[in-house]
Amino acid sequence: MNNFLKMSKTLGIVVAILMIILGGLIFFAPMFAAKMIMWFFIAGLILYGAFHIIVFAKSEIKNGWSLTSGIMAVLLGVLLIFSDPLSRASTLAFMLAFISLSTGMNQIAASSVMKKQGAAGTGWLLASGIINIFLSIFLIFNPFVMLLGFGIIAGVYLIFGGIALFAESMSSHIQ
């Protein structure tokens, strides 16, 4: 067990250092970070869309919004692969807005269905859907502000999260 704890401490320190480096890169080299984030986003978008399409195909209860979200995500991912960088950035901002809108509608519809079936806690799902719709409206009207804000927030979060994880890992009383 002591070896496991030592390994956890070491892994925590390594991850903390990587978080600080990545946060600094995002914060101080936003163009490079934006390019990398864009490619990770494209890959994630295609996987996200494929997941929704598979879930729709295998689900007994068919929700058209889920299928719509999946198809939109896959199509966008494929289109973004072949577009120029400026188009990629603006498309990313707008598609995030529309995916957020579609996801919000999906959550509101799911909340309604679950409430009719007597499920508890559907208010949280409804609230999440409403928040997603408000977020999408903000993103539609301020796409580049959103991209800039994301870089700053992500950079600061990774730097401070890495420092916190490093402090936590170093404070372990493992020899």
Secondary structure as the mmCIF struct_conf table of DSSP 4:
data_model
#
loop_
_struct_conf.conf_type_id
_struct_conf.id
_struct_conf.beg_label_comp_id
_struct_conf.beg_label_asym_id
_struct_conf.beg_label_seq_id
_struct_conf.end_label_comp_id
_struct_conf.end_label_asym_id
_struct_conf.end_label_seq_id
HELX_RH_AL_P HELX_RH_AL_P1 ASN A 2 PHE A 28
HELX_RH_AL_P HELX_RH_AL_P2 PRO A 30 LYS A 58
BEND BEND1 GLU A 60 ILE A 61
HELX_RH_AL_P HELX_RH_AL_P3 GLY A 64 ILE A 81
TURN_TY1_P TURN_TY1_P1 PHE A 82 PHE A 82
BEND BEND2 SER A 83 SER A 83
HELX_RH_AL_P HELX_RH_AL_P4 PRO A 85 LYS A 116
TURN_TY1_P TURN_TY1_P2 GLN A 117 GLY A 118
BEND BEND3 ALA A 120 ALA A 120
HELX_RH_AL_P HELX_RH_AL_P5 THR A 122 PHE A 141
HELX_RH_AL_P HELX_RH_AL_P6 PRO A 143 MET A 170
TURN_TY1_P TURN_TY1_P3 SER A 171 SER A 171
#
